Amino acid sequence: MEWTVPGMHEQGEWTLRDKGSATEVLHSVQRTGPLAAVLRHTLDTLPTLRLDRLTDTAVGR
């Protein structure tokens, strides 16, 4: 996944691993640009928020 806004470019990666009866999902993000530097600490939790939303959707919450 990749997107660009003025002052920031984000490249994200989703990795899915078979864990028998479950699937492990990992999400990583890299950001570049001056806006990314300013928002760095604000956006640190974004991968976790995305994984939480995915979990909620998968279990029907």
Residue pairs with C-beta under 8 A, 6 or more apart in sequence:
1 10
1 11
1 12
1 13
1 14
2 9
2 10
2 11
2 12
3 9
3 10
4 10
5 35
6 35
7 33
7 34
7 35
7 36
8 31
8 32
8 33
8 34
8 35
8 36
8 39
9 31
9 32
9 33
9 36
10 29
10 30
10 31
10 36
11 29
11 30
11 31
12 27
12 28
12 29
12 30
12 47
13 27
13 28
13 29
14 25
14 26
14 27
15 25
15 26
15 27
15 28
16 23
16 24
16 25
16 26
17 23
17 24
17 25
17 26
25 51
25 54
27 47
27 50
27 51
28 47
29 43
29 46
29 47
31 39
31 40
31 43
36 43
55 61
